[in-house]
Amino acid sequence: MPPSDDLVIARPEGLYCPPGDFYIDPWRPVERAVITHGHSDHARMGHGHYLAHIDSEGILRTRLGADITLQTLPYGQAIEHHGVRISLHPAGHVLGSAQVRLEHGGRVWVASGDYKTDADGTCPPFEPVRCDTFITESTFGLPIYRWPTQDALFSEINAWWRANAGEGRPSVMLCYAFGKAQRILHGVDASIGPIVVHGAVEPLNRVYRAAGVALPPTLRVTDPGVDPKQLQTALVVAPPSAQGTPWMRRFARHADAFASGWMQLRGTRRRRGVDRGFVMSDHADWPGLQKAIGATGAERVFVTHGSVAVLVRWLCEQGLDAQSFHTEYGDEDDDAPGGAAAAASPGAPTGPGADGTPPIAAPGGDASPLEEGAAPPAEEGRAP
């Protein structure tokens, strides 16, 4: 198939659908954008019109502005635009995350955005979508990355929290404010003690609760009645940007941990300067990538951001037509090797909210960006 006939091509603004005249997760301002999810490297300011899953609405309006022109769809409902049939399907990444299915001229392409294949209870699980061509991420596209089961992960987290509480020490869990924080809240044993969240986390909790996701009660350190004695047995959920700040001094003698897929790498916990690391990611691990790609039945695969060369080579060895798309997506896990991400590529997000959006101000002075933006090294309806 000649490149000019492709349903998605790479342009300086982002991944573009020529027959539909719209972009998918563009990193520069465009007239029409289909957004796979609300993380800052995929959902940026300045587009004329946004199309996203209905569960992304709260996140997108919180991050990008209440007045953005936003059209939403439930999973599986199709619309047609310039002859391209568009539908959104669960990606299992975070609340509202979606794969974008495009059908035109007898061809079917699926752009996955970011995804994970293991269900976590905070969003609908990943559903493979049969297609001719699949666009996949490869954030953790190396054989070393293999995630523990949900049960094993939370058994470890609960044991760590319980042991600290028994010693009268607060347990500070540093994790990404959108997605990971809510997974932790949903999965921990809330009977161990009170749960305190940072001001960057609570606005996202409200969005998840409004979408029907079960989260335990959470406190803010500024809430009436919260005293130092109560904090001694608390689990404290905060973004990595809180580490070393005056806000953290409220938790005397605390033990700290970091939750990230990068914790599978030797030395990452040491570089983060924390007591404990938990291997936890909202992206597919190596077996998950293999399983997801195989389930699509696609004979042609485009690989974006992450360990691109490794995954392309492996796919070619399996007899698939695999190549890469250069994108400006970065991993939103806070502990990516190489540190800060905003400078990872030209045009990558910058500024207080990792993408130029201001931080959410929280009562009590613990304002923080919603996201830190770290990157790895390196039925029918109207049109959108």
N, C-alpha and C positions, 0 to 999 in steps of 0.2 A: 504494500500500500504506500503510495508516495506521500511524503510528509504533508503536502498541501491538502491532502484528503483526510488528515487526522482530525478527530473530534476535539482534541486538546493539543495545543502547541505552547511552547514557552515564548513569552514576550517580556520585554523589560519591566512591564507592569505586573506580570504574574502569569499564571496558567490561564490560557485563553481558549474559549470555544468559538472558532470562526463562524460556523453556521448559526449559532445562537447569539453571537455578539455579546458575550458576557464572560466574566472571569471567575475563577474559583480561588478563594483566599488570596486575592492580589495584595502585594506589599506596597503598591503605589496607588494613589487615588484613581478610580475609574468610575464610569457611569453606573455599571451594574455589576454586583458582586454576589456570588453564592458563597456563603460562609459555612465551613464545616463545623466550627466550634469557637468558643469565646476566648481562647488563649491569645495573648497579645501578638504572637507571631503569625497568627492566622486571621485575626479579626482586627483590622486597623481603621483608624479614623479617615474621613475624607471621601468616602464613596457616595455616589448619588443615590443608590438604591441597594438595599441589602435583602437577601433571601436566606433564611436559616430555619432550623427546626424550632418549633414552638417553645420547647424548653430552654432554648438559648436566649429568649427574649429578655428575661430579667438580667442576665449577665451582660448582654450586649448594650442594653439601655443604661445599665449602671456604669459600664466602662466607657462607652462611646457617646453617651448623651441620650436623654429621654426623647429628644425630638428627631432622632435619625429616622429616615424613611425605611421602615423595616416590614417586610412581608414574611410570614411564617407558615410552615407546613407541618403537619404530623408525619410520622414515619409512614412510608408506603403510598402516600397520596401524590399523584402525578399532575403536573401542569405542563403546558406546551408553550414554548417561546420561539418564534421564528422557525417552527417546524422541529425543534428539538424537545423531546419529551424528558422532563426533569423530575426526579423523585429522590427523596432522602431516606436513608436506611441506617439502622443503629450501628455505631462504631465502637461502643463500649469504652470510650476514652474518658469522658467527663459528662456531666449533665448537658444534654442537648447536642452532643457530638453526633455527627452524621457522615455517612459516605454519600457521595453524590453520583447517582446513576444517570447517564446520558444515553438517549436512544435517538438515532437519526439515520435515515437511509439504510436500514437493516443492520446497522452496527450498534453495539452496546459497549460503552466505556464506563468504568467506575473509578472515581477519584476518592480515595479512602480518607484523606486528611490524616489525622493521627488516630490510632486505634489500639485496643488491647483485646485479647481473645478470652481472658478469664473474667467471669462475672464477679462483680463486687457488691451488688445490692444498691448502689447509688445512682445507677443509670441503666437503661436497657442494655443487655449484653450484645456483643458483636454478632451480626448476622451476615454470613457470606452471601454475596450477590453474584450470580452467574453473569459473566461478561466475556467479551472478546479481548479487551485490553483493560488492564488493572494498573492503577497508579498507587504505589505503596510507599510508605515511609520506611526508614531503616535506622531509626534512632539507636536501637540496640541490636543492630544487625551483625553481631559477632557470636560465634558458638559459645563463648564464655557466659553469655547472659541467659540465665535460666532462673525464673522466679520461683520462690517458695509458694506453696498453696496458701490460700486465704487463712485456713485454719491454723497452719503452722506459723504464719506471720503473726496473727493476733494472739496466739498462745505465747509467743516470745514477748510481744509488746505488753500484754497483760502481766506476765511474770515480772518483767522489768519494773513496771509501774507499781505492782503490789509490793515488791521488795523495797523499793524506795519509800513508799508510804509507810511501811513497817518501821523504817528508820526515821520517819518524820522529815523526809526530804521531798520537795516538789520535783515532779518529773516533767522536764521541759522537752517537748517534741517539736523539733524544727522541721517544717515541711512546707511545700508549696501551698499557698493560701486557697487556690481554686482547684478542686479535684482531690488532691491528696489529703488535705485537712478534713474534708467531709468523709472520705473513705475511712480515715482513722476514727473519727467520731462515731460513724455508723458501726464500726467493727469492734471497738473496745468494750470491756466489761465496766459499765458505768457504776456498778455497785462498789467498786474499789474506793472511790472518793469523788470529790467534786471535780468538774472540768471547767477550766478557765481558758478563754480564747482571746487572742490579740485583736485589736481593732481592725486589722486587715482581713481577718477571717470571718467575723460575725456578719458582715453584709452578704457574703457568699452563703453563709448558713441560712440566712433568711430566704434566699432564692431557692435553695435546695428544699427547705421545708415547705415553701409555697408550691413546689412541684410535687409534693407528697412523699419526699424522701424522709425516712425516719431517722432523726438525729436526737441524741439525748439532750437534756437541758444543759445549757452552757452559761457561764458567768463571765462578767468582765471585772477586772480588778477594781474598777471604779464603782461597781454596783453597791448600793447600800447593804450593809451587813457583812460584806466580805472582809474578813480580818486575817492577820498573819497566821493565826493558829489554823484556820481553815485551809490556808494555802499549803500547809506542811504536807498534806496528803494529796494534793491536787495533781491532775494531769494538765499541763499548760501547753496549748497548741498555738504555735506562733510561726511566722515566716522567718527565713534565715536572716532577713534584714534586721530582726530584733536582737540578734546575737551581739552582746557587748554594749547594748544601749542602756540608758537609765531605766527604761521600762523593765528590763530584766532584773534589776537590782531588788525588785519587790520580792523575789523568790530566793530567800536566803538558803545557802547550802544546797542549791538545786543540782540534780543530776540532769545531764542533757543528752539528747540523741538526735540523729538526723535520719529521715526516711527518704530514700532515693534509690533508683535503680543503679546509680553510679556507686552505691555502697558495695556492690559486688567487686569493685576494683580494689586491689591492694593499695593501701596508703590513703585512700580517700577520706576515711574517718579521721586519720591523723591530720591531714591537711585542713579538715574542717574544724579541728580542735574540739571535738565532742567526745563524751564518754562511750557512746554506743552508736552503732549504725544498724539500721534496719533496711533490708533489701526490699524496696517497694517502688513500683513504677506504674504509671498509667499508660505505658506503651507496651506493645507486644515484645516478648523476649524472642530469642532465636527460634525455638520450636514454634512459638506462636506465629511468627512471620511465615514460616514454612507452611504451617497448617492453613493459615488464612489465604495465602496466595494459591495454594493447591485447590482449596475449596471453591475458588471462583471459576475454575476451568479455563482461565485465560491462557492464551498461547503467546500473548505479548504483554510485557510488563515494563513499566517505567518506574524507576526508583528515585526517590527524593531524599533529602536531608538525613544525614547519619553516616553509617558505614556503607556508603553507596557502592564503592568498587567491589567490596567483598560480596555483597548480596547480588550484584549484577553478575559477577563471575560464577557464583554458585548456581544462579538461575540458568545461565547459559549452559553450564555443565549438565543441567537437568533437561536440556533440549528446548528451552524456551527462548523466544526472541526478547532479550532483556537489554535495556539501555537506561540512561539516566536523564532526568530533568534537573537542570541547575535552578535552584530556588533560593529565596532568602528566608526560608524558615529556619528557626533554631529550636533547640530543645528547650522547653520551659521548665524542665527540672532544675531546681536551684543549684544543685551540686555538680553541674557538668564539669568535666575536666577542662582545665584551661581557664576557669574562672568566669569572668563576666562575659556576657555574650553580646551585648549591644554592639560591640565593635567587631563582631565576628564577620560581618559582611557589609558591603556598602548598602546604605539604605535601610539597615537594620534598625529596630526601634531604639530610641534614645529618650532621655528625660526621666522625670521623677517616677512615672508609671511604667517604665521600660518601653513604652511606645509613644511617649509624648503626652499621655493623659495624666492629669494631676492625681496625687494620691487621694484616697478617701480619708477625710478628716474624721477622727473618732473622738468622742468626748473623753476627757481625761488625758489628752495629749499623746495618745499612742497611735497617731496617724502613720500609715504606711502604705506603699504602693500595693495594689491588689496582686501584682506579680513582679517577680524579680527579673524574669526574662533571661536567665542564663542559657547558654547554648553549648552544645558539645564541641569538642575541638572541631577545631574547625567547626376519585374521583376527579377528575379534571377540574381545572380552574383557570383563573386569569393568569396572565404572564407575570413573571417576576418584575 
